Amino acid sequence: MELPLWTLAQEMHRDSLKKQLYQEKNPQQRVNLLIHILDLSGSDKDDFDVATQLYKEAKAIDDKFAIATSLGSITIGWMQSPTQKDSLFCLLKEADSLLKNSPEDGIATYYGMVYQARVLSLTERAHRMEICNQILDELNQDKEKENAFQQAKRLFLTGSIYYLLMSLTENTENEGSVPYLEEAWQLAQTFPPSARKNFSANIYILLSNLYSNLNENQKLIKLSNAYLDMLDEYFAQDVIQKRRPYFYKDNLYLLCYQQLMVNHKLIGKEKAREYYHRFYNFMKNGKGDILQRDNLYFYSFSYSYFMNQGEYEQALACSDSLIYLIEKNKISNIKYVTHYKNRAEALIALGRYKDACNAYERTMHIADSLQRKEQLKTIGELQVSDEMDKLKLSKARLSARNHTIALISAITLLCLLIGFALYLYLNLKRTQKLHNELLQQREKALKSEKQKNAFINSICHEVRTPLNSISGFTALIVEDMETNGYKNEYNEIIQESCDHLTNLLDDMLEVAYLENLNTDLPTDLVDINKLCKQEMEAIQKKYPQKEVVYKLYLSPQLSPICTHAKYFSLLIRHLLNNARKFTQTGEIQLKAEPDQKNKKINITITDTGCGIPKDKQEYVFERFTKLDTFTPGNGLGLYLCRLISIKLHATLYIDAHYMQGTRIVFCWANCPF
């Protein structure tokens, strides 16, 4: 495919700049080269990559002009993919903060507006109302906090939405959009040059169309003159001429001139001719690589202007010049058929019907030729593609064969390695397992030995003490001495020692029974209030202490529940007895109450004794553990209580938050009330 002269020149120039960029190390010079490459890219597919690289390098050196320059191509690139919306808005938000209070301030807001305007224009007619309302709601939510740029964005999008909504009703006047767009235009004129130029261009397109539809000729002329003056002022800036010498600005002017030239019925033929001459002088100034492109635009717009003016000879001359330019330079990507058809229409307007027929025949010939050329091109591409596919298939088969051989060899080797590794792994696991079992058995043996020794020492002490008491006081009673007055006291001591010995043996039997019990305890309906009261009265009677107050709090809401009466009583008895042993003064409290919200029953035994250190609060529930070796006891009481709570499907623990002594909590969960 042959490239047009200006495209070929741009390609060569851009390639030269890319080579310079590859060799350039200075950050600022690299940014300048990237701007030139981007301006020469036109609509090239690598625009986005160049713009992205420009943004990163410009941000690194805080070149705000270059950052703003990159945003247009990045926005256009991400517009093509709706999934990139979040990425685009995240980048625009970052750019907005980077450009704040600079001559490029507002550019990021402008491109956010462009994105939303594109969403509106591409929305299907059936969903347009919904999307319009959604964007209006978003704009009005932040209305109170918006700056001037955001206000212009809101006004433009609101005007656009009214324009689109009116188009749904096929109303061409759209007067409701005008106030918003006029206010946006006035506001944009106060912006810095870059933001002013960008905002004004979008507002002009919509507002000039509205003025044209509403026959507001004076407003259209005034708006267009202001727009052209603004463009002249912007491109006359030193920074634009120095930093963007390759920027193609003519499209911005052509947009305005075309609007004015085709509206001769509105602004009058003389005014339209005046703007045509301005357009002619503007296009005549085109130089260098863009001259050919400007000539194409000139002849195309001139044809439209003269046809609208009824000057068909001039229109035909422009059409002939345009066709000559296209054929001479073999310009691609041009609608040949359209221009030949336009020539035929000009001939018809002149009454030259025979020439018009010849022109139409030429048009058909060109269309067929282009179609045939396209078909031949497609056939050629398909043939080349077919040959390439055959070569690829042959290569793929050979490669597949080699890969198959290599794969089989690799699989065989891998299987051998896996087998050997598995053998080593199993041996290692077996060795580790045996080693761990030996360590566990050793630890169990040591622990059992320690527990056995502790148990023997405890039992020897616990049995020896009551036996000594029984033996000694029995001897005193038997002796015929002056001890008759102490017989009752001795008898009580003997009885207490016998009870202690009996309780020790009972606890040991209960522990042995519960540890070997593999089933649940049999249960029946039990009034736990009654059992708690009985145990409290029993301990008060058996161990009266003047300095200790026993308190009982029972909830009348506690109904009978299914449990084992004997072991529940035994648990309460041991917990009360444990509290009694370590409380010399103060109070011992037994409290039973339901927690209907969590479906639990909480029974607490609270004392004001010496308390249990936090780091020992789980330790005391182990077998044969005693924190105070001088306090009577066998170290089985709390362990037995924990066993009973497990068999009753409850929990038993020490309240770590209670600091005035000890509070033990027995909790039944999932209890029906």
C-alpha angles and dihedrals in degrees: 000000000000116000124223114257095252092047092049091049091049091049092052093046092047093049089051091052091048090055089051090049091053091055098037117101101174108101095215093048090049090054091050091050091049090053090053092047090050093049090050094047095078105180095339117150093240092061091102095051092048091047092048092051090047091052093051096047093042091050090051091059095032094242099165095184091056092045090055091046092056096051097076097060092040091053092048090048094051092042088073091064118052089195089067094061094105092047091051095049091045090054093045090051090052091046091050091057091046093051097043114135092002130114086262094054113135097029093107090051089050094055090047086056091049091053093052092045089054091050088054094049094048096046114113115251092245092058099033095098092052094049092045092053091046093053091044090054091050092049095048094047092068096035094113094053100041125121125218094275092049089047091054089048091051093048093048094047092045090052090047091050092052088048092052094044091051090049088060087064091046090241109150098190100068094180091166091070096055101076092052094048093044091052090047090051093051091047093048091056088067093056128101112274098265096048090041093054094047098044092043093053093057094042091048094055093056099034094048090052090051093049089049092051091046093047091239094154098165092049090048092051093045092048093047094049091049090049093050092047090050091052092049091050093048097049092044090066115114092227092057095046093047102039101033107034092145097050109125103226100165095093090064091056095041090057091060097041092050091052091053099041096052092047097069090129089060103039097026132254095270093053091045090051090050090055091045090057090049088050091048092052091046094052092044088064092064112123142184121353095359096053094092092048091049090051090054091052091044096053092042095051092039090055090053091046096050093044089053090047092050092241094133098167090059090044090052091049091052091048092051091048091050093050091047091051092050095047096042095052096033091230113194129209090041124126098242095175093053093055094047089048090051089053090053091051091052090051091050090051088054092049093245094134097162091054088045090055090050089049091051090048088051088049091052091046091051091046091050091044092051091046091049091046090050091048092049089047090050091047091049091049090048091050092049089046091050092051090047090050091051091051091046091049092051091047091046092052092051091045091047091053092051090045091050092053091046091046094051091049091047093048091050092050091043092052090052091048092046091049092050092044090048091051091051091044094052092047090049092047091049091049092047091047092052090046092050091047090051091050091048092048090048092050091047090049092049092046091046090049091051092047091047092051092046090047093049092048092046094046092046090051095042094046095040094053098056092039091053089049092049092045095046099045092042088056091050092051092048094050114086096234137127092281099105091109091058099047094104092049092049090047090054091050091050091049092048091050091049090050091049091051091046092049090049092054091043092052091050091050092047092049091049091048096048094043091056096041110110098179135061120274115258111257138201137175107288132181100227092186089062093047092048091050092049093051092047092050091046095054092044090053096043098043109027111184121183094202094050125073118205115211127189124195116183124174115228087212091070107105123191113285134193111266142117108279097201097051093040089054090045090052093050091045094053093045092051091045091050090052090048094053093056100038117081097163136010125041145313116212130195114192130178121182139151125243100208095178092059095028093239139130116217122198115184131187110198128184137174095224131121094297131216123272114247093241090056099046093100095033093064090063092064124096120278094001121149125173092194113040091192094060114091114252143097101239092244101096102086092034089055090048091053090050091051092048090052092050090048090051092244136116129244122194144146117255103240092194095062108092105171094079129306131327118188117193125206109192129190112195129200093024117162116231 
